[in-house]
Amino acid sequence: MDTRTDTTEAGHGIGFGEAFRVWLRVATLSFGGPAGQIAVMHRILVEEKNWISEGRFLHALNYCMLLPGPEAQQLATYIGWLLHRTAGGLMAGGLFILPGVIAIMGLSYVYAAYGNVSFVEALFFGLKAAVLAIVVEAVVRVGKRALRNRLMVALAALAFVGIFFFDVPFPAIIIGAALIGYFGARSGRPEFAAVGHGGNDTAAIDSMLGEAVPAHVRPDTARAFRVGAMWLTLWLVPVVALLVAFGPTNVFSQIALFFSKMAMVTFGGAYAVLAYVAQQAVEHYHWLDAREMLDGLGMAETTPGPLIMVLQFVGFMAAYRDPGGLSPMLAGTLGGLLATWVTFTPCFLWIFLGAPYVERLRGNKGLAGALTAITAAVVGVILNLSVWFALHTLFRETFPVRTFPFSFDMPVYSSVDAAALALAVAAATAIFRFKLGMLTVLAGSCAAGIALRLLGLI
């Protein structure tokens, strides 16, 4: 694996130190789930820094949406790899999850030690309102760029209706959109043309590269074999070692095996897989109860990093309650880190192994049409996540509608949380009307949440 970072072939004048600072900034701003995180990356990397073109950003995003695992983290890894080879991918992908690892671990300590997090809950209350506004902004931002014609709008609308009202599986939506886009492009329909590279892309990576392609971007069978072997070893050897050393009933073996399986089937975004994780962790393994699972999700929703970081909290609580000969806190720490390792190591495998081949296909007309349609469908999927988040932020109760063929949750309007609604409206006003920065809005919402708790209003 070549980890050189010279700027003659990768980075194109972007210093590694500058890249580190930018990726650290992206990581610390990565609130709000995949919609907000992707919007942050787009704003900084495409619009502000002009490091990568609109077309290449969307091409990478479409590939990451097809993979199991957190698409925003994989997108960061992909772009980091484009700019600074393997070392850049490791830096971007690693930094993306580092703040979440630290935050969730710290909150897990507090949660395990004290059994309640009243002060933190107040902090979360304010953060959730701001995150909702940020997610809505993300939908608007991504939608403006992806929904370029009525057909793309229709695809997004169909995706939203299908997944929200009829519980259509995410893979089915993506496959359907891909087929529509592929055959639409092959038939010559202009609506499925790839996103253009106009506007401010004159300094973007495509223009810097011209017709040349850096060596590390070109597919190489020998390299692919080495990459696959190394990352499979890093991922699976600890799992096998734990199974051999402690047996399949040991909590660490169970964590390693269960979350490795999750890493391979986490299609459809964090919420899709978390429903299954919650069921298994609560009902099968009895690692924690349903209320604790929701508390963990609240931590993940309102801390930097992918929502799937809640799996670290699940691993922490599992090992904390079955420490064996270790102290509970040490066991919890190791359990949380183990869950994180087997969840995210495969993400680097998917990118470093597959990205060169995906880059080679960028000029393929049929594939470009398929990915363009997928992008439109993804806007509908992100909108679904936004509505889901709003239901659980602004209303204390929802009730399920399960009358064939419908399958969705309706809010109990009498349970609206007036304080959460007021904070969300204030945060949205700050973002859309006054154009305040994300950190400013998040900090103000945190302070508001704590103030409301001190006043006894929440």
C-alpha positions as CSV (number, residue, x, y, z in Angstrom):
1,M,0.0,0.0,0.0
2,D,1.5,3.3,-1.1
3,T,1.1,6.0,1.5
4,R,3.3,8.7,-0.1
5,T,1.8,12.2,0.1
6,D,3.7,14.1,-2.6
7,T,1.7,16.7,-4.3
8,T,2.8,15.8,-7.8
9,E,0.2,13.1,-8.1
10,A,-2.1,13.6,-5.1
11,G,-3.2,16.6,-3.2
12,H,-2.1,18.9,-6.1
13,G,-0.6,21.6,-3.8
14,I,-2.8,20.8,-0.8
15,G,-0.4,20.4,2.1
16,F,-0.9,17.4,4.4
17,G,-0.9,19.7,7.4
18,E,-3.6,21.9,5.9
19,A,-5.6,18.8,5.0
20,F,-5.3,17.6,8.6
21,R,-6.7,20.9,9.9
22,V,-9.6,20.9,7.4
23,W,-10.6,17.2,8.1
24,L,-10.4,17.9,11.9
25,R,-12.8,20.9,11.3
26,V,-15.1,18.6,9.3
27,A,-15.0,16.0,12.1
28,T,-15.9,18.5,14.8
29,L,-18.8,19.9,12.8
30,S,-20.2,16.5,11.9
31,F,-23.5,16.7,13.8
32,G,-26.9,15.8,12.5
33,G,-26.5,12.4,11.0
34,P,-25.5,11.7,7.4
35,A,-27.6,14.5,5.9
36,G,-25.9,17.2,8.0
37,Q,-22.5,15.5,7.7
38,I,-22.6,15.3,3.9
39,A,-23.7,18.9,3.8
40,V,-20.8,20.0,6.0
41,M,-18.3,18.2,3.7
42,H,-19.9,19.7,0.6
43,R,-19.8,23.2,2.0
44,I,-16.2,23.0,3.1
45,L,-14.6,20.8,0.4
46,V,-16.6,21.8,-2.7
47,E,-17.7,25.4,-2.1
48,E,-15.2,26.8,0.4
49,K,-11.9,25.0,-0.4
50,N,-12.7,24.0,-4.0
51,W,-10.7,20.8,-3.5
52,I,-13.1,18.6,-5.4
53,S,-15.7,19.2,-8.1
54,E,-19.4,18.8,-7.7
55,G,-19.5,15.9,-10.1
56,R,-16.8,14.0,-8.4
57,F,-18.3,14.6,-5.0
58,L,-21.6,13.2,-6.1
59,H,-20.0,10.3,-7.9
60,A,-18.1,9.3,-4.6
61,L,-21.3,9.9,-2.6
62,N,-23.3,7.6,-4.8
63,Y,-20.8,4.8,-4.5
64,C,-20.7,5.2,-0.7
65,M,-24.5,5.0,-0.6
66,L,-24.3,1.6,-2.1
67,L,-22.0,0.3,0.6
68,P,-22.8,-1.2,4.0
69,G,-21.8,1.1,6.8
70,P,-21.9,4.9,7.5
71,E,-21.9,6.6,4.1
72,A,-20.6,10.0,5.4
73,Q,-17.5,8.4,7.0
74,Q,-16.8,6.4,3.9
75,L,-17.3,9.6,1.8
76,A,-14.7,11.3,3.9
77,T,-12.3,8.4,3.5
78,Y,-12.9,8.3,-0.3
79,I,-12.1,12.0,-0.8
80,G,-9.1,11.8,1.6
81,W,-7.8,9.0,-0.5
82,L,-8.3,10.9,-3.8
83,L,-6.4,13.9,-2.4
84,H,-3.6,12.2,-0.4
85,R,-3.5,8.5,-1.2
86,T,-4.0,5.9,1.5
87,A,-2.6,8.1,4.2
88,G,-5.2,10.8,3.3
89,G,-8.0,8.3,3.4
90,L,-6.9,7.0,6.9
91,M,-6.6,10.6,8.1
92,A,-9.9,11.7,6.8
93,G,-11.9,8.6,7.8
94,G,-10.1,8.3,11.2
95,L,-10.6,11.9,12.1
96,F,-14.2,11.7,11.1
97,I,-15.0,9.2,13.9
98,L,-12.5,10.3,16.5
99,P,-14.6,13.1,18.1
100,G,-17.5,10.7,18.3
101,V,-15.4,7.9,19.9
102,I,-14.2,10.3,22.6
103,A,-17.6,11.9,23.2
104,I,-19.5,8.6,23.4
105,M,-16.9,7.0,25.6
106,G,-17.0,9.9,28.0
107,L,-20.8,9.9,28.1
108,S,-20.8,6.1,28.6
109,Y,-18.6,6.6,31.7
110,V,-21.0,9.1,33.1
111,Y,-24.0,7.0,32.3
112,A,-22.6,3.8,33.8
113,A,-21.3,5.6,36.9
114,Y,-24.3,7.7,37.8
115,G,-27.2,6.0,36.1
116,N,-28.7,9.3,34.9
117,V,-27.4,12.2,32.9
118,S,-29.7,15.1,33.9
119,F,-27.3,17.8,32.9
120,V,-26.3,16.0,29.7
121,E,-30.0,15.4,28.9
122,A,-30.6,19.1,29.0
123,L,-27.6,19.6,26.7
124,F,-29.0,17.1,24.4
125,F,-32.5,18.7,24.4
126,G,-31.0,21.9,23.1
127,L,-28.8,20.1,20.6
128,K,-31.6,18.1,19.1
129,A,-33.5,21.2,18.2
130,A,-30.4,22.7,16.5
131,V,-29.6,19.4,14.8
132,L,-33.2,19.2,13.3
133,A,-32.7,22.6,11.7
134,I,-29.3,21.6,10.4
135,V,-30.7,18.4,8.9
136,V,-33.5,20.4,7.2
137,E,-30.8,22.8,5.8
138,A,-28.9,19.7,4.5
139,V,-31.9,18.4,2.7
140,V,-32.4,21.8,1.0
141,R,-28.7,22.1,0.2
142,V,-28.3,18.6,-1.3
143,G,-31.7,18.7,-3.0
144,K,-30.8,22.0,-4.9
145,R,-27.8,20.2,-6.5
146,A,-29.2,16.8,-7.1
147,L,-32.8,17.6,-8.2
148,R,-32.0,19.4,-11.4
149,N,-35.2,18.5,-13.3
150,R,-38.7,17.3,-12.8
151,L,-37.8,13.7,-13.3
152,M,-35.2,13.8,-10.5
153,V,-37.8,15.5,-8.3
154,A,-40.2,12.7,-9.1
155,L,-37.7,10.1,-8.2
156,A,-36.9,11.8,-4.9
157,A,-40.6,12.0,-4.1
158,L,-41.2,8.4,-4.9
159,A,-38.3,7.3,-2.8
160,F,-39.6,9.3,0.2
161,V,-43.2,8.0,-0.2
162,G,-42.0,4.5,-0.6
163,I,-39.7,4.4,2.4
164,F,-41.8,6.5,4.8
165,F,-45.3,5.5,4.1
166,F,-44.9,1.9,2.7
167,D,-41.6,0.8,4.5
168,V,-40.1,-0.2,1.2
169,P,-36.6,-1.6,1.9
170,F,-33.7,0.8,1.2
171,P,-31.9,-1.6,-1.1
172,A,-35.0,-2.0,-3.2
173,I,-35.2,1.8,-3.6
174,I,-31.6,2.1,-4.6
175,I,-31.8,-0.8,-7.1
176,G,-35.0,0.6,-8.6
177,A,-33.5,4.0,-9.0
178,A,-30.3,2.6,-10.5
179,L,-32.2,0.6,-13.1
180,I,-34.3,3.6,-14.0
181,G,-31.2,5.8,-14.4
182,Y,-29.2,3.2,-16.3
183,F,-31.8,2.6,-18.9
184,G,-32.8,6.2,-19.0
185,A,-29.3,7.3,-19.8
186,R,-28.8,4.5,-22.3
187,S,-31.9,5.7,-24.1
188,G,-30.5,9.2,-24.4
189,R,-32.7,11.0,-22.0
190,P,-30.9,14.2,-21.0
191,E,-32.4,14.2,-17.5
192,F,-30.0,11.5,-16.6
193,A,-26.9,13.2,-17.7
194,A,-24.1,13.4,-15.1
195,V,-23.9,16.6,-13.1
196,G,-21.9,19.2,-14.9
197,H,-18.6,20.6,-13.6
198,G,-19.3,24.3,-14.1
199,G,-19.5,27.1,-11.7
200,N,-16.6,27.4,-9.3
201,D,-15.0,24.1,-10.3
202,T,-12.2,25.7,-12.2
203,A,-9.8,25.1,-9.3
204,A,-11.4,21.7,-8.4
205,I,-9.6,18.4,-8.5
206,D,-10.9,17.4,-11.9
207,S,-9.5,20.6,-13.5
208,M,-6.2,20.1,-11.6
209,L,-6.0,16.6,-12.9
210,G,-7.0,17.4,-16.5
211,E,-7.0,14.2,-18.6
212,A,-4.3,12.6,-16.4
213,V,-5.2,10.2,-13.6
214,P,-2.8,9.8,-10.6
215,A,-1.2,6.4,-10.3
216,H,-2.9,5.7,-7.0
217,V,-6.4,6.1,-8.6
218,R,-5.8,3.6,-11.4
219,P,-7.0,0.0,-10.7
220,D,-4.2,-2.5,-10.0
221,T,-4.9,-6.1,-9.4
222,A,-1.8,-6.8,-7.3
223,R,-2.5,-3.7,-5.2
224,A,-6.1,-4.8,-4.8
225,F,-5.0,-8.2,-3.5
226,R,-2.6,-6.6,-1.0
227,V,-5.2,-4.1,0.2
228,G,-7.9,-6.8,0.6
229,A,-5.6,-9.2,2.5
230,M,-4.3,-6.5,4.9
231,W,-7.7,-5.0,5.8
232,L,-9.4,-8.4,6.1
233,T,-6.6,-9.4,8.5
234,L,-7.0,-6.3,10.6
235,W,-10.7,-6.9,10.7
236,L,-11.1,-10.6,11.2
237,V,-8.0,-11.8,13.1
238,P,-9.1,-10.1,16.4
239,V,-12.5,-11.7,16.0
240,V,-11.1,-15.2,15.4
241,A,-8.6,-14.7,18.2
242,L,-11.3,-13.8,20.7
243,L,-13.4,-16.8,19.6
244,V,-10.5,-19.2,20.0
245,A,-9.3,-17.7,23.3
246,F,-12.6,-17.2,25.2
247,G,-15.3,-19.2,23.2
248,P,-18.5,-18.0,21.6
249,T,-20.4,-17.3,24.8
250,N,-17.9,-14.7,26.1
251,V,-19.2,-11.2,25.9
252,F,-16.2,-9.9,24.0
253,S,-16.5,-12.7,21.4
254,Q,-20.2,-11.9,21.1
255,I,-19.5,-8.2,20.6
256,A,-16.8,-9.0,17.9
257,L,-19.0,-11.4,16.0
258,F,-22.3,-9.5,16.2
259,F,-20.9,-6.1,15.2
260,S,-18.8,-7.7,12.4
261,K,-22.0,-9.1,11.0
262,M,-23.6,-5.6,11.3
263,A,-20.7,-4.2,9.4
264,M,-21.7,-6.3,6.4
265,V,-25.4,-5.7,6.4
266,T,-25.8,-2.1,7.5
267,F,-27.5,-1.0,4.3
268,G,-30.2,1.8,4.4
269,G,-28.6,4.1,6.9
270,A,-28.2,4.1,10.6
271,Y,-31.8,4.1,11.5
272,A,-32.5,1.0,9.4
273,V,-29.9,-1.1,11.1
274,L,-30.4,0.3,14.6
275,A,-33.9,-1.2,14.8
276,Y,-32.3,-4.6,14.4
277,V,-29.4,-3.8,16.7
278,A,-31.9,-2.6,19.4
279,Q,-33.9,-5.8,19.1
280,Q,-30.9,-8.1,19.3
281,A,-29.1,-6.2,22.0
282,V,-32.2,-5.8,24.2
283,E,-34.2,-9.0,23.6
284,H,-31.6,-11.6,22.6
285,Y,-28.3,-10.6,24.3
286,H,-29.9,-8.6,27.2
287,W,-27.0,-6.2,27.1
288,L,-29.2,-3.2,28.0
289,D,-32.9,-2.3,28.1
290,A,-35.0,-0.4,25.6
291,R,-34.8,2.9,27.5
292,E,-31.0,2.7,27.7
293,M,-30.9,2.0,23.9
294,L,-32.8,5.2,23.3
295,D,-30.5,7.1,25.6
296,G,-27.6,5.8,23.6
297,L,-29.2,6.9,20.4
298,G,-29.7,10.3,21.9
299,M,-26.0,10.5,22.6
300,A,-25.1,9.5,19.1
301,E,-27.6,11.9,17.5
302,T,-26.2,14.9,19.4
303,T,-22.4,14.2,19.3
304,P,-20.1,14.5,16.3
305,G,-19.7,11.5,14.1
306,P,-21.9,8.9,12.5
307,L,-25.1,7.9,14.2
308,I,-23.8,4.3,14.1
309,M,-21.5,5.4,16.9
310,V,-24.3,4.3,19.2
311,L,-22.9,0.8,18.7
312,Q,-19.9,1.8,20.8
313,F,-22.3,2.6,23.7
314,V,-24.0,-0.8,23.2
315,G,-20.6,-2.5,23.3
316,F,-19.6,-0.5,26.4
317,M,-22.7,-1.4,28.4
318,A,-22.5,-5.1,27.3
319,A,-18.9,-5.5,28.6
320,Y,-19.5,-3.2,31.6
321,R,-22.2,-5.6,32.9
322,D,-20.2,-8.8,32.2
323,P,-16.7,-7.8,33.0
324,G,-15.3,-11.2,33.9
325,G,-12.1,-10.7,35.8
326,L,-11.7,-7.1,34.7
327,S,-13.0,-3.9,36.4
328,P,-16.3,-2.9,34.9
329,M,-15.1,0.4,33.6
330,L,-12.0,-1.2,31.9
331,A,-14.2,-4.0,30.5
332,G,-16.7,-1.4,29.2
333,T,-13.9,0.6,27.6
334,L,-12.5,-2.4,25.8
335,G,-16.0,-3.5,24.8
336,G,-16.8,-0.1,23.3
337,L,-13.5,0.1,21.4
338,L,-13.9,-3.4,20.1
339,A,-17.4,-2.6,18.8
340,T,-16.0,0.5,17.1
341,W,-13.1,-1.4,15.6
342,V,-15.1,-4.2,13.9
343,T,-17.7,-1.7,12.8
344,F,-15.4,0.8,11.0
345,T,-12.4,-1.3,9.9
346,P,-14.5,-2.8,7.0
347,C,-15.4,0.7,5.9
348,F,-11.8,1.3,5.0
349,L,-11.7,-2.0,3.2
350,W,-14.7,-1.1,1.0
351,I,-13.1,2.2,0.0
352,F,-9.5,1.3,-0.6
353,L,-10.4,-1.8,-2.5
354,G,-13.3,-0.5,-4.6
355,A,-12.7,3.2,-5.2
356,P,-10.1,2.8,-8.0
357,Y,-12.5,0.7,-10.0
358,V,-15.4,3.1,-9.3
359,E,-13.2,6.0,-10.5
360,R,-12.4,4.2,-13.7
361,L,-16.1,3.9,-14.5
362,R,-16.8,7.7,-14.1
363,G,-17.1,8.2,-17.8
364,N,-19.5,5.3,-18.4
365,K,-22.8,6.7,-19.7
366,G,-25.1,4.0,-18.2
367,L,-23.4,4.1,-14.8
368,A,-23.5,7.9,-14.7
369,G,-27.2,7.8,-15.3
370,A,-27.7,5.1,-12.7
371,L,-25.7,7.1,-10.1
372,T,-27.5,10.3,-11.0
373,A,-30.9,8.6,-10.4
374,I,-29.5,7.2,-7.1
375,T,-28.5,10.6,-6.0
376,A,-32.1,11.9,-6.5
377,A,-33.5,8.9,-4.6
378,V,-31.1,9.5,-1.8
379,V,-32.5,13.0,-1.3
380,G,-35.9,11.3,-0.6
381,V,-34.2,8.9,1.8
382,I,-32.5,11.7,3.6
383,L,-35.8,13.6,3.8
384,N,-37.3,10.5,5.4
385,L,-34.6,10.6,8.0
386,S,-35.3,14.2,8.6
387,V,-39.0,13.6,9.1
388,W,-38.3,10.7,11.4
389,F,-36.0,12.9,13.4
390,A,-38.6,15.7,13.6
391,L,-41.2,13.2,14.8
392,H,-39.0,12.1,17.7
393,T,-37.7,15.6,18.5
394,L,-40.9,17.7,18.4
395,F,-43.4,15.2,19.7
396,R,-43.4,13.2,22.9
397,E,-45.6,10.4,21.5
398,T,-46.3,8.8,18.1
399,F,-48.6,6.0,17.1
400,P,-48.0,3.4,14.4
401,V,-50.2,3.1,11.3
402,R,-50.0,-0.5,10.2
403,T,-53.0,-0.9,7.8
404,F,-51.9,-2.6,4.6
405,P,-50.2,-1.4,2.6
406,F,-49.3,1.5,4.9
407,S,-46.6,1.3,7.5
408,F,-45.5,4.6,9.1
409,D,-45.7,6.5,12.4
410,M,-48.1,9.4,13.0
411,P,-47.4,12.1,15.6
412,V,-49.8,12.6,18.5
413,Y,-50.4,16.3,18.0
414,S,-51.5,16.8,21.6
415,S,-48.0,15.6,22.7
416,V,-46.1,18.4,20.8
417,D,-43.1,19.6,22.9
418,A,-43.6,23.4,22.9
419,A,-40.1,24.0,24.2
420,A,-38.5,21.8,21.5
421,L,-40.6,23.4,18.8
422,A,-39.6,26.9,19.9
423,L,-35.9,26.0,20.0
424,A,-36.1,24.3,16.6
425,V,-37.8,27.4,15.0
426,A,-35.2,29.6,16.6
427,A,-32.4,27.5,15.3
428,A,-33.9,27.4,11.8
429,T,-34.3,31.2,11.9
430,A,-30.7,31.6,12.9
431,I,-29.5,29.3,10.1
432,F,-31.8,30.3,7.2
433,R,-32.5,34.0,8.0
434,F,-29.4,35.2,9.8
435,K,-26.9,32.7,8.2
436,L,-25.3,32.0,11.5
437,G,-22.5,29.4,11.6
438,M,-23.2,25.9,12.7
439,L,-21.1,26.1,15.9
440,T,-22.8,29.3,16.9
441,V,-26.2,27.7,16.5
442,L,-25.2,24.5,18.3
443,A,-23.6,26.4,21.2
444,G,-26.7,28.7,21.6
445,S,-29.0,25.7,21.5
446,C,-26.9,24.0,24.2
447,A,-27.1,27.0,26.4
448,A,-30.9,27.3,25.9
449,G,-31.4,23.6,26.8
450,I,-29.5,24.1,30.1
451,A,-31.3,27.3,30.9
452,L,-34.7,25.6,30.3
453,R,-33.7,22.8,32.7
454,L,-32.5,25.2,35.4
455,L,-35.9,27.1,35.0
456,G,-37.8,23.8,35.4
457,L,-39.4,24.1,31.9
458,I,-38.2,20.8,30.6
